[in-house]
Structure formats: structure tokens, C-alpha cells
Amino acid sequence: MPMDDGPITPALVVWTAKRVITQHSEPPSEHRVTGRCKQCRDDGCGMLDWARGVLKAHRTPA
């Protein structure tokens, strides 16, 4: 049984990118691990780079 209920929409991709950035911007807490993910390495994070690229690509000019 698939986990998703529908197609991957641009809104879903943007929402996911925002959640990735939020995870990386929250300070670490003693109650939960934040500030990094399993993709994070000492030289950066591929997931965070992806999220920034998605939001940059979906940014609308003012």
C-alpha cells in the first residue's frame, strides 16, 4: 500500500522544502533533535541545498 494519497504537486514540494529549512533553523533542544538531519555532513547538507533551491525556483518576483 503506497504512503501517499495523490500526485506530487508544486505546493507539496514547496511545503516539504519549508519543513526541511525549518528543521535546520531550529536550535537543538534537549527534548528533540533539531538543527541537523541524517543528510547533514561536516561540509554541508544536500537536503538543505535542495530545499533552498526549490524555494528559490518557486519564488515569485514582486
mmCIF file as Biopython writes it, N, C-alpha, C and O atoms, coordinates in Angstrom:
data_model
#
loop_
_atom_site.group_PDB
_atom_site.id
_atom_site.type_symbol
_atom_site.label_atom_id
_atom_site.label_alt_id
_atom_site.label_comp_id
_atom_site.label_asym_id
_atom_site.label_entity_id
_atom_site.label_seq_id
_atom_site.pdbx_PDB_ins_code
_atom_site.Cartn_x
_atom_site.Cartn_y
_atom_site.Cartn_z
_atom_site.occupancy
_atom_site.B_iso_or_equiv
_atom_site.auth_seq_id
_atom_site.auth_asym_id
_atom_site.pdbx_PDB_model_num
ATOM 1   N N  . MET A ? 1  ? 0.836  -1.174 0.000  1.0 0.0 1  A 1 
ATOM 2   C CA . MET A ? 1  ? 0.000  0.000  0.000  1.0 0.0 1  A 1 
ATOM 3   C C  . MET A ? 1  ? 0.885  1.244  0.000  1.0 0.0 1  A 1 
ATOM 4   O O  . MET A ? 1  ? 1.751  1.380  0.865  1.0 0.0 1  A 1 
ATOM 5   N N  . PRO A ? 2  ? 0.683  2.155  -0.957 1.0 0.0 2  A 1 
ATOM 6   C CA . PRO A ? 2  ? 1.525  3.345  -1.034 1.0 0.0 2  A 1 
ATOM 7   C C  . PRO A ? 2  ? 1.250  4.304  0.126  1.0 0.0 2  A 1 
ATOM 8   O O  . PRO A ? 2  ? 0.141  4.359  0.656  1.0 0.0 2  A 1 
ATOM 9   N N  . MET A ? 3  ? 2.275  5.049  0.502  1.0 0.0 3  A 1 
ATOM 10  C CA . MET A ? 3  ? 2.147  6.004  1.594  1.0 0.0 3  A 1 
ATOM 11  C C  . MET A ? 3  ? 1.387  7.267  1.178  1.0 0.0 3  A 1 
ATOM 12  O O  . MET A ? 3  ? 0.677  7.864  1.987  1.0 0.0 3  A 1 
ATOM 13  N N  . ASP A ? 4  ? 1.539  7.660  -0.065 1.0 0.0 4  A 1 
ATOM 14  C CA . ASP A ? 4  ? 0.918  8.917  -0.480 1.0 0.0 4  A 1 
ATOM 15  C C  . ASP A ? 4  ? -0.505 8.693  -0.995 1.0 0.0 4  A 1 
ATOM 16  O O  . ASP A ? 4  ? -0.874 7.596  -1.414 1.0 0.0 4  A 1 
ATOM 17  N N  . ASP A ? 5  ? -1.277 9.761  -0.947 1.0 0.0 5  A 1 
ATOM 18  C CA . ASP A ? 5  ? -2.667 9.678  -1.374 1.0 0.0 5  A 1 
ATOM 19  C C  . ASP A ? 5  ? -2.928 10.368 -2.708 1.0 0.0 5  A 1 
ATOM 20  O O  . ASP A ? 5  ? -4.063 10.367 -3.183 1.0 0.0 5  A 1 
ATOM 21  N N  . GLY A ? 6  ? -1.933 10.940 -3.306 1.0 0.0 6  A 1 
ATOM 22  C CA . GLY A ? 6  ? -2.168 11.650 -4.543 1.0 0.0 6  A 1 
ATOM 23  C C  . GLY A ? 6  ? -0.875 12.060 -5.218 1.0 0.0 6  A 1 
ATOM 24  O O  . GLY A ? 6  ? 0.211  11.636 -4.821 1.0 0.0 6  A 1 
ATOM 25  N N  . PRO A ? 7  ? -1.004 12.892 -6.246 1.0 0.0 7  A 1 
ATOM 26  C CA . PRO A ? 7  ? 0.168  13.310 -7.016 1.0 0.0 7  A 1 
ATOM 27  C C  . PRO A ? 7  ? 1.050  14.277 -6.227 1.0 0.0 7  A 1 
ATOM 28  O O  . PRO A ? 7  ? 0.608  14.923 -5.278 1.0 0.0 7  A 1 
ATOM 29  N N  . ILE A ? 8  ? 2.285  14.352 -6.643 1.0 0.0 8  A 1 
ATOM 30  C CA . ILE A ? 8  ? 3.208  15.319 -6.060 1.0 0.0 8  A 1 
ATOM 31  C C  . ILE A ? 8  ? 2.959  16.643 -6.768 1.0 0.0 8  A 1 
ATOM 32  O O  . ILE A ? 8  ? 3.206  16.772 -7.967 1.0 0.0 8  A 1 
ATOM 33  N N  . THR A ? 9  ? 2.475  17.610 -6.030 1.0 0.0 9  A 1 
ATOM 34  C CA . THR A ? 9  ? 2.155  18.921 -6.592 1.0 0.0 9  A 1 
ATOM 35  C C  . THR A ? 9  ? 3.253  19.918 -6.242 1.0 0.0 9  A 1 
ATOM 36  O O  . THR A ? 9  ? 4.017  19.695 -5.303 1.0 0.0 9  A 1 
ATOM 37  N N  . PRO A ? 10 ? 3.338  21.024 -6.995 1.0 0.0 10 A 1 
ATOM 38  C CA . PRO A ? 10 ? 4.311  22.058 -6.630 1.0 0.0 10 A 1 
ATOM 39  C C  . PRO A ? 10 ? 4.116  22.564 -5.191 1.0 0.0 10 A 1 
ATOM 40  O O  . PRO A ? 10 ? 5.090  22.852 -4.496 1.0 0.0 10 A 1 
ATOM 41  N N  . ALA A ? 11 ? 2.864  22.669 -4.755 1.0 0.0 11 A 1 
ATOM 42  C CA . ALA A ? 11 ? 2.600  23.129 -3.388 1.0 0.0 11 A 1 
ATOM 43  C C  . ALA A ? 11 ? 3.163  22.148 -2.356 1.0 0.0 11 A 1 
ATOM 44  O O  . ALA A ? 11 ? 3.683  22.566 -1.321 1.0 0.0 11 A 1 
ATOM 45  N N  . LEU A ? 12 ? 3.062  20.857 -2.633 1.0 0.0 12 A 1 
ATOM 46  C CA . LEU A ? 12 ? 3.596  19.851 -1.723 1.0 0.0 12 A 1 
ATOM 47  C C  . LEU A ? 12 ? 5.125  19.923 -1.678 1.0 0.0 12 A 1 
ATOM 48  O O  . LEU A ? 12 ? 5.719  19.788 -0.608 1.0 0.0 12 A 1 
ATOM 49  N N  . VAL A ? 13 ? 5.755  20.132 -2.815 1.0 0.0 13 A 1 
ATOM 50  C CA . VAL A ? 13 ? 7.216  20.244 -2.865 1.0 0.0 13 A 1 
ATOM 51  C C  . VAL A ? 13 ? 7.675  21.470 -2.078 1.0 0.0 13 A 1 
ATOM 52  O O  . VAL A ? 13 ? 8.645  21.393 -1.325 1.0 0.0 13 A 1 
ATOM 53  N N  . VAL A ? 14 ? 6.984  22.601 -2.248 1.0 0.0 14 A 1 
ATOM 54  C CA . VAL A ? 14 ? 7.340  23.820 -1.521 1.0 0.0 14 A 1 
ATOM 55  C C  . VAL A ? 14 ? 7.136  23.609 -0.018 1.0 0.0 14 A 1 
ATOM 56  O O  . VAL A ? 14 ? 7.979  24.018 0.780  1.0 0.0 14 A 1 
ATOM 57  N N  . TRP A ? 15 ? 6.032  22.978 0.373  1.0 0.0 15 A 1 
ATOM 58  C CA . TRP A ? 15 ? 5.775  22.708 1.787  1.0 0.0 15 A 1 
ATOM 59  C C  . TRP A ? 15 ? 6.888  21.849 2.383  1.0 0.0 15 A 1 
ATOM 60  O O  . TRP A ? 15 ? 7.364  22.119 3.486  1.0 0.0 15 A 1 
ATOM 61  N N  . THR A ? 16 ? 7.299  20.821 1.654  1.0 0.0 16 A 1 
ATOM 62  C CA . THR A ? 16 ? 8.362  19.936 2.126  1.0 0.0 16 A 1 
ATOM 63  C C  . THR A ? 16 ? 9.671  20.698 2.262  1.0 0.0 16 A 1 
ATOM 64  O O  . THR A ? 16 ? 10.390 20.520 3.245  1.0 0.0 16 A 1 
ATOM 65  N N  . ALA A ? 17 ? 9.990  21.543 1.288  1.0 0.0 17 A 1 
ATOM 66  C CA . ALA A ? 17 ? 11.219 22.342 1.348  1.0 0.0 17 A 1 
ATOM 67  C C  . ALA A ? 17 ? 11.203 23.263 2.560  1.0 0.0 17 A 1 
ATOM 68  O O  . ALA A ? 17 ? 12.223 23.423 3.232  1.0 0.0 17 A 1 
ATOM 69  N N  . LYS A ? 18 ? 10.061 23.867 2.843  1.0 0.0 18 A 1 
ATOM 70  C CA . LYS A ? 18 ? 9.962  24.744 4.014  1.0 0.0 18 A 1 
ATOM 71  C C  . LYS A ? 18 ? 10.161 23.969 5.311  1.0 0.0 18 A 1 
ATOM 72  O O  . LYS A ? 18 ? 10.775 24.481 6.248  1.0 0.0 18 A 1 
ATOM 73  N N  . ARG A ? 19 ? 9.654  22.752 5.376  1.0 0.0 19 A 1 
ATOM 74  C CA . ARG A ? 19 ? 9.844  21.922 6.574  1.0 0.0 19 A 1 
ATOM 75  C C  . ARG A ? 19 ? 11.318 21.549 6.752  1.0 0.0 19 A 1 
ATOM 76  O O  . ARG A ? 19 ? 11.817 21.512 7.877  1.0 0.0 19 A 1 
ATOM 77  N N  . VAL A ? 20 ? 12.016 21.272 5.640  1.0 0.0 20 A 1 
ATOM 78  C CA . VAL A ? 20 ? 13.444 20.955 5.720  1.0 0.0 20 A 1 
ATOM 79  C C  . VAL A ? 20 ? 14.208 22.153 6.262  1.0 0.0 20 A 1 
ATOM 80  O O  . VAL A ? 20 ? 15.072 21.999 7.126  1.0 0.0 20 A 1 
ATOM 81  N N  . ILE A ? 21 ? 13.897 23.346 5.761  1.0 0.0 21 A 1 
ATOM 82  C CA . ILE A ? 21 ? 14.589 24.545 6.226  1.0 0.0 21 A 1 
ATOM 83  C C  . ILE A ? 21 ? 14.271 24.816 7.691  1.0 0.0 21 A 1 
ATOM 84  O O  . ILE A ? 21 ? 15.156 25.193 8.460  1.0 0.0 21 A 1 
ATOM 85  N N  . THR A ? 22 ? 13.019 24.627 8.078  1.0 0.0 22 A 1 
ATOM 86  C CA . THR A ? 22 ? 12.647 24.824 9.480  1.0 0.0 22 A 1 
ATOM 87  C C  . THR A ? 22 ? 13.423 23.879 10.382 1.0 0.0 22 A 1 
ATOM 88  O O  . THR A ? 22 ? 13.906 24.283 11.440 1.0 0.0 22 A 1 
ATOM 89  N N  . GLN A ? 23 ? 13.544 22.628 9.972  1.0 0.0 23 A 1 
ATOM 90  C CA . GLN A ? 23 ? 14.288 21.656 10.773 1.0 0.0 23 A 1 
ATOM 91  C C  . GLN A ? 23 ? 15.726 22.112 10.985 1.0 0.0 23 A 1 
ATOM 92  O O  . GLN A ? 23 ? 16.285 21.951 12.069 1.0 0.0 23 A 1 
ATOM 93  N N  . HIS A ? 24 ? 16.310 22.675 9.956  1.0 0.0 24 A 1 
ATOM 94  C CA . HIS A ? 24 ? 17.706 23.081 10.042 1.0 0.0 24 A 1 
ATOM 95  C C  . HIS A ? 24 ? 17.892 24.419 10.751 1.0 0.0 24 A 1 
ATOM 96  O O  . HIS A ? 24 ? 19.002 24.736 11.177 1.0 0.0 24 A 1 
ATOM 97  N N  . SER A ? 25 ? 16.831 25.206 10.886 1.0 0.0 25 A 1 
ATOM 98  C CA . SER A ? 25 ? 16.981 26.520 11.502 1.0 0.0 25 A 1 
ATOM 99  C C  . SER A ? 25 ? 16.576 26.537 12.971 1.0 0.0 25 A 1 
ATOM 100 O O  . SER A ? 25 ? 16.900 27.486 13.685 1.0 0.0 25 A 1 
ATOM 101 N N  . GLU A ? 26 ? 15.871 25.501 13.437 1.0 0.0 26 A 1 
ATOM 102 C CA . GLU A ? 26 ? 15.513 25.434 14.847 1.0 0.0 26 A 1 
ATOM 103 C C  . GLU A ? 26 ? 16.748 25.052 15.663 1.0 0.0 26 A 1 
ATOM 104 O O  . GLU A ? 26 ? 17.507 24.166 15.271 1.0 0.0 26 A 1 
ATOM 105 N N  . PRO A ? 27 ? 16.943 25.723 16.796 1.0 0.0 27 A 1 
ATOM 106 C CA . PRO A ? 27 ? 18.101 25.352 17.621 1.0 0.0 27 A 1 
ATOM 107 C C  . PRO A ? 27 ? 17.908 23.963 18.232 1.0 0.0 27 A 1 
ATOM 108 O O  . PRO A ? 27 ? 16.779 23.557 18.505 1.0 0.0 27 A 1 
ATOM 109 N N  . PRO A ? 28 ? 18.998 23.243 18.445 1.0 0.0 28 A 1 
ATOM 110 C CA . PRO A ? 28 ? 18.883 21.935 19.072 1.0 0.0 28 A 1 
ATOM 111 C C  . PRO A ? 28 ? 18.230 22.046 20.452 1.0 0.0 28 A 1 
ATOM 112 O O  . PRO A ? 28 ? 18.439 23.022 21.172 1.0 0.0 28 A 1 
ATOM 113 N N  . SER A ? 29 ? 17.462 21.064 20.798 1.0 0.0 29 A 1 
ATOM 114 C CA . SER A ? 29 ? 16.758 21.030 22.071 1.0 0.0 29 A 1 
ATOM 115 C C  . SER A ? 29 ? 17.111 19.743 22.793 1.0 0.0 29 A 1 
ATOM 116 O O  . SER A ? 29 ? 17.396 18.727 22.159 1.0 0.0 29 A 1 
ATOM 117 N N  . GLU A ? 30 ? 17.092 19.784 24.117 1.0 0.0 30 A 1 
ATOM 118 C CA . GLU A ? 30 ? 17.382 18.557 24.868 1.0 0.0 30 A 1 
ATOM 119 C C  . GLU A ? 30 ? 16.264 17.535 24.732 1.0 0.0 30 A 1 
ATOM 120 O O  . GLU A ? 30 ? 16.476 16.349 24.988 1.0 0.0 30 A 1 
ATOM 121 N N  . HIS A ? 31 ? 15.067 17.982 24.329 1.0 0.0 31 A 1 
ATOM 122 C CA . HIS A ? 31 ? 13.921 17.091 24.229 1.0 0.0 31 A 1 
ATOM 123 C C  . HIS A ? 31 ? 13.757 16.463 22.840 1.0 0.0 31 A 1 
ATOM 124 O O  . HIS A ? 31 ? 13.089 15.440 22.691 1.0 0.0 31 A 1 
ATOM 125 N N  . ARG A ? 32 ? 14.366 17.080 21.837 1.0 0.0 32 A 1 
ATOM 126 C CA . ARG A ? 32 ? 14.266 16.523 20.494 1.0 0.0 32 A 1 
ATOM 127 C C  . ARG A ? 32 ? 15.463 16.987 19.684 1.0 0.0 32 A 1 
ATOM 128 O O  . ARG A ? 32 ? 16.032 18.046 19.947 1.0 0.0 32 A 1 
ATOM 129 N N  . VAL A ? 33 ? 15.829 16.209 18.728 1.0 0.0 33 A 1 
ATOM 130 C CA . VAL A ? 33 ? 16.985 16.533 17.913 1.0 0.0 33 A 1 
ATOM 131 C C  . VAL A ? 33 ? 16.540 17.443 16.776 1.0 0.0 33 A 1 
ATOM 132 O O  . VAL A ? 33 ? 15.708 17.058 15.954 1.0 0.0 33 A 1 
ATOM 133 N N  . THR A ? 34 ? 17.084 18.631 16.732 1.0 0.0 34 A 1 
ATOM 134 C CA . THR A ? 34 ? 16.814 19.568 15.644 1.0 0.0 34 A 1 
ATOM 135 C C  . THR A ? 34 ? 18.121 20.215 15.229 1.0 0.0 34 A 1 
ATOM 136 O O  . THR A ? 34 ? 19.159 20.010 15.859 1.0 0.0 34 A 1 
ATOM 137 N N  . GLY A ? 35 ? 18.061 20.990 14.176 1.0 0.0 35 A 1 
ATOM 138 C CA . GLY A ? 35 ? 19.252 21.674 13.716 1.0 0.0 35 A 1 
ATOM 139 C C  . GLY A ? 35 ? 20.062 20.893 12.692 1.0 0.0 35 A 1 
ATOM 140 O O  . GLY A ? 35 ? 20.902 21.470 12.001 1.0 0.0 35 A 1 
ATOM 141 N N  . ARG A ? 36 ? 19.829 19.616 12.585 1.0 0.0 36 A 1 
ATOM 142 C CA . ARG A ? 36 ? 20.528 18.765 11.615 1.0 0.0 36 A 1 
ATOM 143 C C  . ARG A ? 36 ? 19.594 17.651 11.181 1.0 0.0 36 A 1 
ATOM 144 O O  . ARG A ? 36 ? 18.550 17.421 11.791 1.0 0.0 36 A 1 
ATOM 145 N N  . CYS A ? 37 ? 19.985 16.963 10.115 1.0 0.0 37 A 1 
ATOM 146 C CA . CYS A ? 37 ? 19.236 15.794 9.676  1.0 0.0 37 A 1 
ATOM 147 C C  . CYS A ? 37 ? 20.228 14.689 9.358  1.0 0.0 37 A 1 
ATOM 148 O O  . CYS A ? 37 ? 21.437 14.881 9.494  1.0 0.0 37 A 1 
ATOM 149 N N  . LYS A ? 38 ? 19.740 13.560 8.946  1.0 0.0 38 A 1 
ATOM 150 C CA . LYS A ? 38 ? 20.640 12.435 8.647  1.0 0.0 38 A 1 
ATOM 151 C C  . LYS A ? 38 ? 21.449 12.671 7.373  1.0 0.0 38 A 1 
ATOM 152 O O  . LYS A ? 38 ? 22.417 11.957 7.113  1.0 0.0 38 A 1 
ATOM 153 N N  . GLN A ? 39 ? 21.059 13.668 6.576  1.0 0.0 39 A 1 
ATOM 154 C CA . GLN A ? 39 ? 21.813 14.001 5.372  1.0 0.0 39 A 1 
ATOM 155 C C  . GLN A ? 39 ? 22.948 14.981 5.658  1.0 0.0 39 A 1 
ATOM 156 O O  . GLN A ? 39 ? 23.834 15.164 4.823  1.0 0.0 39 A 1 
ATOM 157 N N  . CYS A ? 40 ? 22.928 15.615 6.839  1.0 0.0 40 A 1 
ATOM 158 C CA . CYS A ? 40 ? 23.934 16.617 7.187  1.0 0.0 40 A 1 
ATOM 159 C C  . CYS A ? 40 ? 25.317 15.981 7.325  1.0 0.0 40 A 1 
ATOM 160 O O  . CYS A ? 40 ? 25.485 14.911 7.909  1.0 0.0 40 A 1 
ATOM 161 N N  . ARG A ? 41 ? 26.267 16.665 6.778  1.0 0.0 41 A 1 
ATOM 162 C CA . ARG A ? 41 ? 27.666 16.270 6.891  1.0 0.0 41 A 1 
ATOM 163 C C  . ARG A ? 41 ? 28.445 17.492 7.380  1.0 0.0 41 A 1 
ATOM 164 O O  . ARG A ? 41 ? 27.897 18.592 7.444  1.0 0.0 41 A 1 
ATOM 165 N N  . ASP A ? 42 ? 29.702 17.303 7.721  1.0 0.0 42 A 1 
ATOM 166 C CA . ASP A ? 42 ? 30.515 18.418 8.199  1.0 0.0 42 A 1 
ATOM 167 C C  . ASP A ? 42 ? 30.674 19.514 7.143  1.0 0.0 42 A 1 
ATOM 168 O O  . ASP A ? 42 ? 30.855 20.684 7.480  1.0 0.0 42 A 1 
ATOM 169 N N  . ASP A ? 43 ? 30.605 19.129 5.864  1.0 0.0 43 A 1 
ATOM 170 C CA . ASP A ? 43 ? 30.786 20.103 4.790  1.0 0.0 43 A 1 
ATOM 171 C C  . ASP A ? 43 ? 29.469 20.630 4.213  1.0 0.0 43 A 1 
ATOM 172 O O  . ASP A ? 43 ? 29.480 21.303 3.182  1.0 0.0 43 A 1 
ATOM 173 N N  . GLY A ? 44 ? 28.335 20.336 4.857  1.0 0.0 44 A 1 
ATOM 174 C CA . GLY A ? 44 ? 27.052 20.849 4.383  1.0 0.0 44 A 1 
ATOM 175 C C  . GLY A ? 44 ? 25.983 19.771 4.368  1.0 0.0 44 A 1 
ATOM 176 O O  . GLY A ? 44 ? 26.176 18.658 4.860  1.0 0.0 44 A 1 
ATOM 177 N N  . CYS A ? 45 ? 24.848 20.141 3.786  1.0 0.0 45 A 1 
ATOM 178 C CA . CYS A ? 45 ? 23.725 19.214 3.749  1.0 0.0 45 A 1 
ATOM 179 C C  . CYS A ? 45 ? 23.070 19.259 2.369  1.0 0.0 45 A 1 
ATOM 180 O O  . CYS A ? 45 ? 22.619 20.315 1.924  1.0 0.0 45 A 1 
ATOM 181 N N  . GLY A ? 46 ? 23.022 18.131 1.711  1.0 0.0 46 A 1 
ATOM 182 C CA . GLY A ? 46 ? 22.402 18.051 0.393  1.0 0.0 46 A 1 
ATOM 183 C C  . GLY A ? 46 ? 20.912 18.324 0.443  1.0 0.0 46 A 1 
ATOM 184 O O  . GLY A ? 46 ? 20.364 18.931 -0.477 1.0 0.0 46 A 1 
ATOM 185 N N  . MET A ? 47 ? 20.247 17.888 1.504  1.0 0.0 47 A 1 
ATOM 186 C CA . MET A ? 47 ? 18.814 18.111 1.644  1.0 0.0 47 A 1 
ATOM 187 C C  . MET A ? 47 ? 18.516 19.596 1.826  1.0 0.0 47 A 1 
ATOM 188 O O  . MET A ? 47 ? 17.559 20.113 1.249  1.0 0.0 47 A 1 
ATOM 189 N N  . LEU A ? 48 ? 19.329 20.282 2.624  1.0 0.0 48 A 1 
ATOM 190 C CA . LEU A ? 48 ? 19.148 21.718 2.832  1.0 0.0 48 A 1 
ATOM 191 C C  . LEU A ? 48 ? 19.428 22.475 1.533  1.0 0.0 48 A 1 
ATOM 192 O O  . LEU A ? 48 ? 18.715 23.426 1.212  1.0 0.0 48 A 1 
ATOM 193 N N  . ASP A ? 49 ? 20.443 22.073 0.791  1.0 0.0 49 A 1 
ATOM 194 C CA . ASP A ? 49 ? 20.725 22.691 -0.509 1.0 0.0 49 A 1 
ATOM 195 C C  . ASP A ? 49 ? 19.538 22.513 -1.452 1.0 0.0 49 A 1 
ATOM 196 O O  . ASP A ? 49 ? 19.154 23.447 -2.155 1.0 0.0 49 A 1 
ATOM 197 N N  . TRP A ? 50 ? 18.956 21.309 -1.467 1.0 0.0 50 A 1 
ATOM 198 C CA . TRP A ? 50 ? 17.783 21.051 -2.301 1.0 0.0 50 A 1 
ATOM 199 C C  . TRP A ? 50 ? 16.632 21.972 -1.921 1.0 0.0 50 A 1 
ATOM 200 O O  . TRP A ? 50 ? 16.000 22.574 -2.789 1.0 0.0 50 A 1 
ATOM 201 N N  . ALA A ? 51 ? 16.361 22.081 -0.622 1.0 0.0 51 A 1 
ATOM 202 C CA . ALA A ? 51 ? 15.241 22.899 -0.148 1.0 0.0 51 A 1 
ATOM 203 C C  . ALA A ? 51 ? 15.428 24.365 -0.526 1.0 0.0 51 A 1 
ATOM 204 O O  . ALA A ? 51 ? 14.484 25.019 -0.970 1.0 0.0 51 A 1 
ATOM 205 N N  . ARG A ? 52 ? 16.611 24.868 -0.355 1.0 0.0 52 A 1 
ATOM 206 C CA . ARG A ? 52 ? 16.884 26.263 -0.736 1.0 0.0 52 A 1 
ATOM 207 C C  . ARG A ? 52 ? 16.691 26.459 -2.241 1.0 0.0 52 A 1 
ATOM 208 O O  . ARG A ? 52 ? 16.141 27.471 -2.673 1.0 0.0 52 A 1 
ATOM 209 N N  . GLY A ? 53 ? 17.141 25.495 -3.029 1.0 0.0 53 A 1 
ATOM 210 C CA . GLY A ? 53 ? 16.968 25.579 -4.480 1.0 0.0 53 A 1 
ATOM 211 C C  . GLY A ? 53 ? 15.502 25.560 -4.892 1.0 0.0 53 A 1 
ATOM 212 O O  . GLY A ? 53 ? 15.101 26.290 -5.799 1.0 0.0 53 A 1 
ATOM 213 N N  . VAL A ? 54 ? 14.701 24.729 -4.231 1.0 0.0 54 A 1 
ATOM 214 C CA . VAL A ? 54 ? 13.264 24.659 -4.527 1.0 0.0 54 A 1 
ATOM 215 C C  . VAL A ? 54 ? 12.602 25.996 -4.239 1.0 0.0 54 A 1 
ATOM 216 O O  . VAL A ? 54 ? 11.849 26.510 -5.066 1.0 0.0 54 A 1 
ATOM 217 N N  . LEU A ? 55 ? 12.879 26.560 -3.070 1.0 0.0 55 A 1 
ATOM 218 C CA . LEU A ? 55 ? 12.244 27.822 -2.711 1.0 0.0 55 A 1 
ATOM 219 C C  . LEU A ? 55 ? 12.731 28.962 -3.603 1.0 0.0 55 A 1 
ATOM 220 O O  . LEU A ? 55 ? 11.962 29.864 -3.934 1.0 0.0 55 A 1 
ATOM 221 N N  . LYS A ? 56 ? 13.985 28.926 -3.987 1.0 0.0 56 A 1 
ATOM 222 C CA . LYS A ? 56 ? 14.491 29.954 -4.900 1.0 0.0 56 A 1 
ATOM 223 C C  . LYS A ? 56 ? 13.808 29.840 -6.267 1.0 0.0 56 A 1 
ATOM 224 O O  . LYS A ? 56 ? 13.476 30.856 -6.877 1.0 0.0 56 A 1 
ATOM 225 N N  . ALA A ? 57 ? 13.601 28.626 -6.744 1.0 0.0 57 A 1 
ATOM 226 C CA . ALA A ? 57 ? 12.963 28.404 -8.040 1.0 0.0 57 A 1 
ATOM 227 C C  . ALA A ? 57 ? 11.488 28.773 -8.019 1.0 0.0 57 A 1 
ATOM 228 O O  . ALA A ? 57 ? 10.946 29.186 -9.043 1.0 0.0 57 A 1 
ATOM 229 N N  . HIS A ? 58 ? 10.830 28.634 -6.878 1.0 0.0 58 A 1 
ATOM 230 C CA . HIS A ? 58 ? 9.397  28.929 -6.779 1.0 0.0 58 A 1 
ATOM 231 C C  . HIS A ? 58 ? 9.100  30.342 -6.301 1.0 0.0 58 A 1 
ATOM 232 O O  . HIS A ? 58 ? 7.938  30.726 -6.169 1.0 0.0 58 A 1 
ATOM 233 N N  . ARG A ? 59 ? 10.148 31.115 -6.040 1.0 0.0 59 A 1 
ATOM 234 C CA . ARG A ? 59 ? 9.959  32.498 -5.590 1.0 0.0 59 A 1 
ATOM 235 C C  . ARG A ? 59 ? 9.325  33.304 -6.723 1.0 0.0 59 A 1 
ATOM 236 O O  . ARG A ? 59 ? 9.756  33.227 -7.873 1.0 0.0 59 A 1 
ATOM 237 N N  . THR A ? 60 ? 8.319  34.061 -6.385 1.0 0.0 60 A 1 
ATOM 238 C CA . THR A ? 60 ? 7.667  34.885 -7.407 1.0 0.0 60 A 1 
ATOM 239 C C  . THR A ? 60 ? 8.204  36.300 -7.323 1.0 0.0 60 A 1 
ATOM 240 O O  . THR A ? 60 ? 8.358  36.835 -6.225 1.0 0.0 60 A 1 
ATOM 241 N N  . PRO A ? 61 ? 8.496  36.924 -8.468 1.0 0.0 61 A 1 
ATOM 242 C CA . PRO A ? 61 ? 9.014  38.286 -8.445 1.0 0.0 61 A 1 
ATOM 243 C C  . PRO A ? 61 ? 7.950  39.259 -7.923 1.0 0.0 61 A 1 
ATOM 244 O O  . PRO A ? 61 ? 6.764  39.117 -8.221 1.0 0.0 61 A 1 
ATOM 245 N N  . ALA A ? 62 ? 8.387  40.226 -7.158 1.0 0.0 62 A 1 
ATOM 246 C CA . ALA A ? 62 ? 7.454  41.214 -6.572 1.0 0.0 62 A 1 
ATOM 247 C C  . ALA A ? 62 ? 7.095  42.297 -7.560 1.0 0.0 62 A 1 
ATOM 248 O O  . ALA A ? 62 ? 6.326  43.201 -7.233 1.0 0.0 62 A 1 
#
